[in-house]
Amino acid sequence: MPSEEPRVELLQGTLDLIVLRALSTMGPLHAYALATRLEQVSDHPLALNQGTLYPALVRLEQKGWIKGSWGKTDNNREAKFYALTKAGESALADKVESWRRLAGLVDKLLLEF
C-alpha cells in the first residue's frame, strides 16, 4: 500500500493570498465550496479545515477585502457566500507581488547554499 503524502502546512499569510485568488477567479463561494475547491486544485494534501478557513474569512471580511452575504447553496441550504471587493482586488495584487519577491529570494538562497 503506498504511503500517504504528508499534509502541507501553509505559511502564515499565504491562506489570505490563496482565498483572495480563488474568489477572484471563481467568483462568490461559501466556505465549504471554497475549501473543497482548494483541496481539489492543490497537488498535495492541504491542511485546511474549519479552524483555519473560517478565521481567515472573518479576518479578510474585517479588512474589507471580501464581503459576505447570505444565500442558498446548490443543496438549498443557507450559507454565507464570500466575494472579493475592490479593496480585495488591490490587496490581492499587492500580495501576489510580495509573494513573488519572497519566493524568488528563497529560491535564490536555496540555490546558493
HELIX and SHEET records of a PDB file:
HELIX    1   1 THR A   14  MET A   26  1                                  13    
HELIX    2   2 ALA A   31  VAL A   41  1                                  11    
HELIX    3   3 GLN A   50  GLN A   62  1                                  13    
HELIX    4   4 LYS A   86  GLU A  112  1                                  27    
SHEET    1   A 3 LEU A  29  HIS A  30  0                                        
SHEET    2   A 3 GLU A  78  LEU A  84 -1                                        
SHEET    3   A 3 ILE A  66  LYS A  72 -1                                        
END                                                                             
